[in-house]
Amino acid sequence: MKRLWVLQVLILGLCVCAFAQQRPLLTDDVDIAPAGTINVSAGVDFFQDAKFPLSGLKGDLTRVADIRVRQGFASNVEIQIEGVLQNYLAINSKGTSAIPLNVTGNSTNDFDDFTISTKIKLFNETGNRPALGLKFGFQMPNTDQAKGIGINQINIFSKILVQKKFGRKKGADPRANIYGNIGLGILTAPLDKFTQNDVFLYGLAGIFRVTDNVNIVSEINGRKNTRSGAAPLGTESLSQFRFGTQIKASNLRFDAAGIFGISKFSPRTGVTFGVTYQSPNIFTPAP
């Protein structure tokens, strides 16, 4: 039933929402989706040597239909929905599992834990001051932990967003769009009652215009365990570096990026491909 509910929310989001972070990046910019437009992003990710410490599984992970949608309610407020419709893990090794598993053979698959969040632009960019925003939200427990991929827990987070654009000319995208995030994630510890792990969230990204239709993008994004010792299983530090491109064609923006894991529990390498559609204004903006 909970998966059916998530699908209903997602369908609603696809009808009235706009795209979230600028694919293929994970770091949030400050820009708010224009009220009245529909922007939908979808992609496919491939990760080598993905690790799941809670279940002890390791393998190659394919994420099908990485959906990112958002709706602009006003000039400074929007709602975002994001998640993956199906994760497929080709298992390379099975370590000790801390939870009962329902995994047979050398593969497993599961729904994703979807995230719903709100982004608020606090200040517009000026000549000397960057734009400033705030994002907060929660991750829903949609996965089946027995499949070995998700943790099936509720997590909440909040982030401060900063953004500055350079080389802006009338009628053209800026030469460079630099933005970053810092924040706090409160992650439920799956094995410990009444326990949580507070992690430091961070991201630094750049979008660089090569031509009017081609951008080069790059970022470092992740979370850092704030405990002095080891993080509870399922709340480990994760970090990755992405480098790729965006190519605009009509109302579509295609993207691709290489992914390189930095922290111990991150996938070793990966690639992502996706597309974003932005429609003309078809809704009446909020007053």
C-alpha positions in Angstrom: 0.0 0.0 0.0 2.8 2.4 0.8 4.3 1.9 -2.7 0.9 2.6 -4.2 0.7 5.8 -2.2 4.1 6.9 -3.4 3.2 6.2 -7.0 0.1 8.3 -6.6 2.1 11.2 -5.2 4.7 10.8 -8.0 2.0 10.9 -10.7 0.5 14.0 -9.2 4.0 15.5 -9.1 4.5 14.7 -12.8 1.3 16.5 -13.6 2.1 19.8 -11.8 5.8 19.9 -10.9 9.1 21.1 -12.2 12.6 19.6 -12.2 14.7 19.5 -9.1 18.5 19.8 -9.0 20.1 20.4 -12.4 20.8 16.9 -13.7 23.3 15.3 -13.7 24.3 17.1 -10.5 23.0 16.4 -6.9 23.8 19.8 -5.3 20.9 22.2 -5.1 20.9 25.6 -6.8 18.9 28.5 -5.4 16.9 29.1 -8.5 13.1 28.5 -8.1 11.1 26.8 -10.8 8.9 29.3 -12.6 5.3 29.1 -11.5 3.2 27.7 -14.3 5.8 25.6 -16.1 6.2 21.8 -16.1 9.8 20.5 -15.9 10.4 16.8 -15.5 13.8 15.1 -15.2 14.5 11.4 -15.6 17.6 9.4 -15.8 19.4 6.1 -15.5 22.5 5.5 -13.2 25.1 2.7 -13.3 27.4 2.2 -10.3 30.2 -0.3 -9.9 31.2 -1.8 -6.5 28.1 -0.3 -4.7 28.2 -1.2 -1.0 25.3 -1.8 1.5 26.8 -2.2 5.0 23.5 -3.0 6.7 22.8 -6.0 4.5 26.4 -6.9 3.7 25.8 -6.9 0.0 28.2 -5.5 -2.6 27.8 -5.4 -6.4 26.9 -3.4 -9.5 23.8 -1.2 -9.0 21.5 0.0 -11.8 19.0 2.8 -11.0 16.2 2.9 -13.5 14.0 6.1 -13.8 15.7 8.5 -11.4 12.8 11.0 -11.3 13.2 14.6 -10.2 10.2 16.9 -10.2 9.2 20.2 -8.6 6.5 22.8 -8.5 6.9 26.5 -8.1 4.2 27.9 -5.9 5.5 31.5 -6.0 8.6 33.4 -7.0 10.5 32.2 -4.0 8.9 28.8 -2.9 8.7 25.4 -4.5 8.0 21.8 -3.7 10.3 18.9 -4.9 9.7 15.2 -5.2 12.6 12.8 -6.2 13.4 9.2 -6.2 14.1 6.1 -8.2 11.4 3.8 -9.5 13.5 0.6 -9.4 17.0 -0.3 -8.2 18.7 -3.5 -9.5 21.7 -4.9 -7.8 23.9 -7.6 -9.5 25.5 -9.1 -6.3 29.2 -9.7 -6.4 29.7 -10.7 -2.8 27.6 -11.3 0.3 29.0 -10.3 3.7 27.5 -10.6 7.1 24.0 -9.1 7.2 22.8 -7.3 10.3 19.1 -7.9 9.3 17.1 -10.8 7.9 17.2 -10.8 4.1 14.9 -12.1 1.4 17.4 -12.4 -1.4 17.9 -15.5 -3.6 20.4 -15.9 -6.4 22.9 -13.3 -7.4 20.6 -10.3 -7.8 17.9 -8.3 -6.0 15.8 -5.3 -6.8 13.6 -2.8 -4.9 11.7 0.5 -5.0 13.5 3.6 -3.7 13.1 5.7 -0.6 11.5 8.9 -2.1 12.2 12.3 -0.8 9.8 15.3 -0.5 11.2 18.7 0.2 10.6 22.5 0.1 13.0 25.1 -1.2 12.7 28.8 -0.4 14.7 31.5 -2.0 15.6 34.0 0.8 17.6 36.6 -1.2 18.1 37.3 -4.8 21.6 37.7 -6.2 23.0 41.2 -6.4 26.2 42.6 -7.8 28.2 41.8 -4.7 26.0 39.3 -2.8 25.2 35.8 -3.8 21.7 34.4 -3.8 20.7 32.6 -0.6 18.2 29.9 -0.1 16.9 27.2 2.3 15.8 23.6 1.7 14.3 21.2 4.1 12.5 17.9 3.7 12.2 14.2 4.6 12.9 10.8 3.1 10.0 8.4 3.2 10.5 4.7 4.2 9.4 3.1 0.9 12.0 0.3 0.5 11.8 -3.3 1.8 15.0 -3.7 3.9 14.8 -7.4 3.3 15.8 -6.8 -0.3 19.2 -5.6 0.9 19.3 -2.3 -1.0 17.2 0.3 1.1 17.0 0.9 4.8 13.3 1.6 5.1 13.7 4.5 7.6 12.4 8.1 7.9 15.2 10.7 7.6 15.0 14.5 7.7 17.3 17.2 6.5 17.8 20.9 6.1 20.4 22.8 4.0 21.5 26.4 3.4 22.0 27.1 -0.4 24.3 29.7 -1.8 24.7 30.6 -5.5 26.6 33.2 -7.6 26.5 33.6 -11.4 29.3 35.2 -13.5 29.6 36.6 -17.0 25.9 37.3 -17.4 24.7 38.9 -20.6 21.2 39.9 -21.6 19.4 37.0 -23.3 22.1 34.4 -22.6 23.0 32.0 -19.8 25.8 33.1 -17.5 29.3 31.9 -18.3 29.6 30.3 -14.9 27.0 29.3 -12.3 28.7 28.4 -9.0 26.6 27.1 -6.1 27.0 25.2 -2.9 25.1 23.6 0.0 25.8 23.0 3.7 23.3 21.4 6.1 22.4 18.8 8.6 20.8 15.4 8.1 19.1 13.5 10.9 19.3 9.8 10.0 17.4 7.1 11.9 19.8 4.3 13.0 18.0 1.1 11.7 19.4 -1.3 14.4 19.3 1.0 17.5 16.1 2.0 19.2 15.7 5.7 20.0 19.0 6.4 18.2 19.8 8.8 15.3 23.0 9.9 13.6 23.5 13.5 12.7 25.5 13.9 9.5 27.0 17.0 7.9 25.6 17.6 4.4 27.7 19.4 1.8 27.9 20.1 -1.9 29.8 22.4 -4.3 28.9 22.5 -8.0 29.6 24.5 -11.1 27.9 24.8 -14.5 30.1 26.4 -17.2 28.7 27.5 -20.6 30.7 26.4 -23.6 28.2 27.4 -26.2 24.5 28.5 -26.0 23.5 24.8 -26.1 26.4 23.0 -24.3 27.5 23.2 -20.7 30.2 21.5 -18.7 29.2 20.5 -15.2 31.1 19.3 -12.1 30.5 18.8 -8.4 31.5 17.2 -5.2 28.6 16.1 -3.0 28.1 14.0 0.1 27.5 13.5 3.8 29.9 13.2 6.7 29.4 11.3 9.9 29.8 13.6 12.8 30.3 10.9 15.5 33.8 10.4 16.9 33.6 6.7 16.2 32.0 4.6 13.5 28.6 5.5 12.2 25.6 3.2 13.0 25.0 0.8 10.1 23.0 2.4 7.4 24.2 6.0 8.2 27.8 5.9 7.0 29.6 8.8 5.3 29.1 9.0 1.5 30.8 11.2 -1.0 31.2 11.4 -4.8 32.7 13.5 -7.5 30.7 14.1 -10.8 31.9 15.5 -14.1 29.8 15.7 -17.2 27.8 17.8 -19.7 24.4 19.2 -20.5 23.2 19.6 -24.1 20.1 21.6 -24.9 17.9 20.7 -27.9 14.6 22.5 -28.3 12.6 22.0 -25.0 14.9 19.2 -23.9 18.2 19.2 -22.0 20.2 15.9 -22.3 22.9 15.2 -19.7 25.6 12.7 -19.0 28.3 12.4 -16.3 31.0 10.2 -14.9 30.8 9.4 -11.2 33.8 8.7 -8.9 33.4 7.6 -5.3 35.5 9.3 -2.6 34.5 7.8 0.7 34.9 4.2 1.9 31.3 3.2 1.4 30.6 5.0 -1.8 30.4 3.2 -5.2 33.8 3.1 -6.8 32.8 4.5 -10.2 29.6 5.1 -12.2 27.9 6.9 -15.1 24.5 8.6 -15.4 22.4 9.6 -18.3 19.2 11.7 -18.3 16.9 14.2 -19.9 15.0 17.2 -18.7 11.8 18.6 -20.3 10.7 22.2 -19.7 7.3 23.2 -21.0 5.9 26.6 -21.7 3.7 28.3 -19.0 0.4 26.3 -18.9 -0.7 27.1 -15.4 -1.8 30.3 -13.8 0.9 31.4 -11.4 0.0 32.0 -7.7 -0.5 35.6 -6.8 
